[in-house]
Amino acid sequence: MKKQYFYIGLVFVFVMVFAVVIQARKEPEMDNVRPAVVAGKFYSEAPGMLRAAIAGFLEDAEPVTVSRPLALILPHAGYIYSGQIAADGYNQARGHRYDTVVILGTNHTTPGFQRIGLYPGDGFATPLGVARVDREIVAALKKASPDCVLNAAVHQQEHSVEVQVPFIQYLFPGAEIVPVVIGAPDGDLCERFGRVLGGVLKGKKALIVASSDLSHYPSYADAVTVDRPILEAVSTLDAVRVQTVIHSQMNRRIANLHTAACGEGPILTAMSAARALGAKGGKVISYANSGDIAIGDRSRVVGYGAVALTAEPAFAVAAPPSAAGPGDGLAPADKKALLSFARKTIARYLATETVPLARGFSPAAQEFRGVFVTLKKYGQLRGCIGRLVPEAPLCQLVGAMAIQSAFNDHRFRPVSAAELKDIEIELSVLTPMKPVPRAEDIVVGRDGVLLQKGRAGAVFLPQVATEQGWSREEMLDQLCLKAGLPEGSWRKGAEFQTFQAIVFHESDFK
């Protein structure tokens, strides 16, 4: 028995020693891994949710239109804002094998740093694991370029490199990364380092990713005006033209324009490196700004573009989607698409804390029209929020109001993933409001009504009175109560505006 215990103890000691040795071997490597600093801020810190978000973006990505890209210019904002545009670009490289991905980040965090900062550690950690650094490429760049320095500090809090890593881990799981921070958008510096980078990567299965957003904080319309010429210039691979356009846009004194491209250095470097690798032009894959997102504010936006640089000739920049204009109304296919988008937006937010972009809709669904999104569970109201006056295209507003109805209608708790299957979505697309002089002019069942008296106001959709079986007077009494006014207050001193609605439900298409 003692002998048996001896052997058991010996095995235990062996296992413990082995574990200690293994741990000792790992610890030095782990000491050189940069931890994720914007997980939970720019993208989900939950691995499953992060994977689902990337998968959703790639599912909706613009189709592949270029052969093997040499470099990509991609945004670096929070995934809920720029993830779809980034995925559009990454999708162009999907299916190709890359042993190395060089990530060119911009310098947000270290004022005064003017050189090329190479990360000297062993890896970058994200919720998806550790992306290993290609130490051979780092060493080769350091040796070949006097502009390069090994500097962990410039990477420590820099998000422009980090946000690219989960996409790379998801799409190219065997690839190593080369994290680089371009200290300043100096044209000569970027040109020199770009040529060195191209020379080091020549003959290798490598991809370059330049991390850059576009305009910061102008209005929606101004952002489009600023961003599209910059994207067109990038597609020409002409560095002088890119710098000229960027600087000319800044000199226009556009209201609230803080920068025209916050990754100018990475863009210039990627262009130089791509030319050294044989690039002949670029293609603008997609463009959007934060005002295009369901939660976005169109008065103050950030621009995002995806550009692929390839050995193919330059491509023309795609025209922006058509804006509002008179249409012939919504076809059944439009209604179905809008309902599907409302559900997709809610489901995507529940699963990934991101939202899809509203694109691929007909001109009629892109008109500027007010809309209410109504959620019903087993026939009972579960949320209803809308906009009488549209500040965005209908398709985008549907997504925005779907989020508001599901999660921000304070009369109800937020919708959960478990109950979404039991909820039916109803859309009420509105006509412009018109003032009516008398309550008697309101037609129950036809007219939605906005009542205003002093600072108080409330609105009912056209279908509300019919669903409740109210007369005109009963409807107006209830409208007063909703506005916080006594019943009957509508009879004196109240103002009315009416509108009509095209109402359709998911059940219409089952």
C-alpha positions, 0 to 999 in steps of 0.5 A, a space after each residue: 500500500 505504501 509503495 502504491 502511495 509512493 508512486 501516486 505521489 511521484 506522479 503528482 510531483 511530476 505533473 506539478 513540475 511539468 505544469 510549472 515548466 510549461 507555465 514558465 515557458 509561457 509567461 515570458 511570451 505573455 509578458 510581451 503581449 499587448 492587452 486589448 484596451 478598447 474591447 468593450 468600447 469599440 467592439 464587444 469584449 464577449 468573444 461570441 458576440 464579437 464573432 457574430 458581429 463580424 460574421 454579420 458585417 461580412 454577410 452584408 458586405 459589398 461583393 468582391 469586385 477586385 482581384 487580390 488586393 495589395 492594400 486596403 484603406 479601412 476605418 477604425 471607429 467603433 464597430 457599430 459605426 464603421 464595422 460594415 465599411 471595414 467588412 466591405 473592404 476586408 471582403 475583397 481579400 477574403 478567400 486569399 491566404 496571407 501570412 502577414 498583415 501589416 497594420 498602419 495605424 495613425 498617432 492619436 495618443 502620443 503628441 510629438 512622436 514623429 517617426 515610425 513606431 514598430 511594436 516590439 512585443 510578441 502579440 496583440 490580444 483581443 477577445 478572439 485570442 492573441 494575434 502573433 507579431 511577425 518578428 522577422 518582418 519587424 526586424 527587417 523593417 527596423 534594419 532597412 529604415 532609419 525612420 523606424 523605432 521599436 516603441 511599445 508606448 505609442 501602441 499602448 493606448 492606440 485604437 487605430 491598430 487594435 480595431 483591425 485585429 479581430 477582423 484579421 483573426 476572423 478572416 486570416 486565422 493563421 496570419 501574423 501581424 505587423 503593428 505600425 504607428 505612423 507618427 506624423 503625416 509627413 509626405 516624405 517620411 511616408 513615401 520613404 517608409 512605404 518604399 521600404 515596406 514594399 521592398 520588405 514585403 515583395 514576394 511574400 503573401 502579405 496584405 497592408 491595411 491602412 487604418 483611417 477615418 475621414 472627415 470628423 464632425 461636419 454635417 452629413 451633407 458637408 461630410 459627403 462633400 469632403 470625403 468623396 473627393 478624398 476617396 477619389 484621389 486615393 484611388 489614383 495612387 497620386 500622393 500629391 493629389 491626396 495631400 492637395 485635396 485633404 488640405 484644400 478641404 480643410 481650407 474651406 472652413 467648413 463648419 465643425 470640420 476638425 480633420 478631413 482624414 485622421 489617418 493621412 499618414 497611413 494612407 500615404 504610406 499604404 499608397 507608397 508601399 502598394 506602388 512598390 508592390 506593383 499597384 496601378 490603381 484603387 477602387 472605392 468599395 464603399 462609403 458611409 458616415 456615422 449619420 447613415 447608422 440607425 443610431 447616428 446623428 446627421 448634424 455631426 458625423 464622421 466619414 468612413 471609406 473602404 478602398 482597395 489598392 490593386 495591380 489593376 488599373 484605377 477605377 471610377 468612384 461609385 456615385 452616392 446613393 440617390 437622395 430624396 425625391 418624389 416617387 410613385 409610392 411603396 411597392 409590396 417588395 419595398 414594404 417587405 424589405 422595410 419590415 425585414 430591415 426593422 426586424 434585422 436591426 433589432 435582432 442584430 443589436 440584441 445579438 451583437 450590439 451593432 446595427 446593419 447599414 440601410 442599403 440596397 433599397 429602391 429609390 421609393 424607400 430612400 425618400 425622406 418620409 416620416 415613419 412610426 415603428 410599432 411593436 405588438 406582442 400577442 396583439 398588445 402594444 410592446 413599443 411605438 416610436 417614430 418621427 413625424 418630420 424625417 431627418 433621414 431617408 425612410 429606410 434608415 429611419 425605419 432602422 433608427 425607430 426600430 431601435 427606439 421602439 424596441 429599447 427606448 420606449 419608456 412605457 415598456 421594458 426593453 425587448 429581449 432576444 427570447 421574446 422577439 419571435 413573438 413580436 409583430 412589427 408594423 410600419 406607418 409611413 407618413 405623408 407630410 403634416 397639414 394644419 387643419 383649422 377645426 376639429 370637425 375637419 379631422 376624419 377618424 380612421 383616415 387622419 393621424 393627428 398632432 395636437 398642440 396647446 401651449 407647450 403640451 402636445 401629443 400625436 396619434 397614428 390614424 389607426 389608433 382611433 379605429 383600433 380603440 373604437 373611438 369617436 372623433 371626440 373620444 380620440 381628441 379627449 384621449 389625445 389631451 390626456 396623452 399630452 398631460 392636459 384635461 379632457 376636453 382641452 382640445 375644444 378651445 385654444 388647441 391647434 391641429 395638424 393631420 397626416 395620413 399613413 401607409 400602414 403595413 404589417 409583417 403578417 401581410 407578407 406571411 
